[in-house]
Amino acid sequence: MLYTPCAAPVTTGRLNSGLCGRKILLILKKRVHFLRTDATVDVRAYTVEELKSHISEFLTFVENPLSQGKYEILEKHLAVIYSDGLNLSVSVEPSLEKPQTAEYEELRKSIEKNFHELGFYHTILNPQEIIVEPELAIGDAIDDFTDIVKDLKEVISLTDDNTFLWQFHFNFKSHFKDHLINLINYLNGLER
């Protein structure tokens, strides 16, 4: 269910006591409840078309980014794909269909041309360990971006829905989830 924003202004920093305030509170309660559960989205409730649409919109943006606000838009697309990956639970068997292979070097050149401001960054190896002098590594935002696009182009090429879902879930869990996290973190640190 979708709610429209309140017409009445909130003057005290609290929700007003009218119907609109109750709707917002209801939404917040549902969201908190959702976050407390080990929520996964059932494949039948999560349409293949929605996921394919998110991926297609992202890939279209990557090929033709806007000049104004492109990094904010990129960050939003990445967050949607990340959310899709986290919320998708797959219990289907893939067919024998193989994805079309996307060429890494060609994709990288295109991304470097359209998103040339992206660069290298430091990352901490084993960030869960709290030590005085953590071990640093160097990450490459262009590489992260290219790997995400490569995996998604390969997944979107699949025509069998079960294989598409299985491959998206597998690639997310085993490969591009880390690249998404690193790139989102990098974009969060960019001066805008």
N, C-alpha and C positions, 0 to 999 in steps of 0.2 A: 504494500500500500504506500502511495506517495502522498506527502503533505506539502502544501505550499507554505511559504514563509508567512509569519504573522504580519498583519497590517498595523497592529498596535505597537508603538515603540516600547522598548524595555528601558525604563529610566533608572532603576535601582540596582541593576546588575543581576537581578533575579528574574526568573520567568514570571510573566504576568499570570494571574490566577484564572484567566479565561480559558476557553476551549483550546486555543492555540497552545498555551502553556502546557496543558495536559497532553496534547498530541506530541509535543517535543519530548516531554518526560517519558511518554510511552515509547517513543523511538529510542531514547537513551537507555531505558530499561531493557528493551529488546537487544540493543547492541551490546550492553554489558553482559547479558545472559549468553549471547552468542560467543563472546570472547572467553567466557568461563568454561565453555564446553569444548570437548575435543571434536570440533565441528569439521566434517568433511561433506562435500556436496555429492549427492548421489548422481551417478552418470545420467540417469533418466531425467532428473530435475535440471541438470545443467546441460543445455542444448549444445550440440556440436556446432550449430550455426553461430551461436554467440561467441564461442571460443574462436572459431575460424574468422569471424568478423573482427574480433579484437586483434588477432594476428595480422589480418589483411590491412586493417587501418594503420597499424604500426609499420608494416613493411612499406606501405604507400607513403607514409610520412618520411621514412628513412630515405626513400628515393627522391622525394620532392619536399624537403623541409622549407618551412617559412623562414624568412630572414629575421623577423621580429619574434622574440620569445621562444626560439626553437629549443633551447635547453630546458625551459620549464615544461614545454609540451613533451619533449623527450622523456623527462622525468615522470610525467603523468602516465605516458604510455608504458614505461617500464614498470611502474607501480601496478597497473592493471594486469600486465602479463604475470608479474610476480604473484599477485593475488589469485589469478586464475590457477597458477601452478600449486599454490598452497591449498586452495580449496577443492581441488579436483581429486577425487578418489576413484581409481580405476579398477574395475574387477572384470574386465573384458579380455578376451584373447585376441592377439593380433593375427591378421592373415599373413600370407607369405609375401605380400606386396612390399617392395623396397622403395624408399624415398629417392627422389632425384637428388643427385649430389650437387651442392652449391660450391662454387669455386671460391676458396678463401681469399686468394690474392686479389681477384677482381672485386670482391665485396669490400675488402680493406681499402683499396684505392678509391672506390666510390665514397666510402664513409670518411676517409681522410679529406676528400675534396669538399664534401658537404658539411663536415663537422671538424674543420681544421684546428679549432681552438682546443680540442681534447688532447691530453698528453699523458705523461707519466705521473705516478703518485707513489707515495710510501704506504706500505701496509705492514702490520705487525704479524709475524708468524706466531701461532698459538696465542691468540689474544686472551684466552681464558686463564693463562698463567700470569699471575701478578708478580713480576720480577723487576728489579731496579733497572737493568739494561736489557730491554726486550730485543729479540732478533728481528731486524727489519728486512723487508724485501721490497723490490720495485715492481709496481704493477703498471699496466699499459691500458688506458681507457679505450683506445682505438681497438686493441685486441679483444677486450671484454665485449665491446659493442659488436665487433665483427663476428665473434663466436655466437653471440645471441642471435644475430640476424641469420647467420649460416644455419643454425639449428632450426630456427623458425621457418626459414625458406624450405628446408628439407621436410619438415613436418607438414607444412601446408600443401606440399605437392602430393600427399597421400590422398587417395580417393575413397578408400574403405574407412568408414567412420570409426570402427573399433580399432583399427590399426593407427589411425590418426590420434585418437585419445591415448592409446597405449604408448605410442612413440613420444607424444608431447609430455606425458607424465614421466616416462623414462628419461628423456633428455633433460627435463627440468631437474629431476632429483639427482641425476648422475653428472650433469655438466653445467648447464647454463644458469642454474640457480645462484651459484657462487659468482658468476660473471654479472648477473643482475644486481646482486647485493653490492659488489665492488663498484659497479658503474653508478648505481643510485647514490652510494656514499660519496663517490668522487663528484658527481653533479651537485650534491648538497653542499659541498665545500667551495664550489665555484663562486666567484664574485659576480653578481648580476647587476 
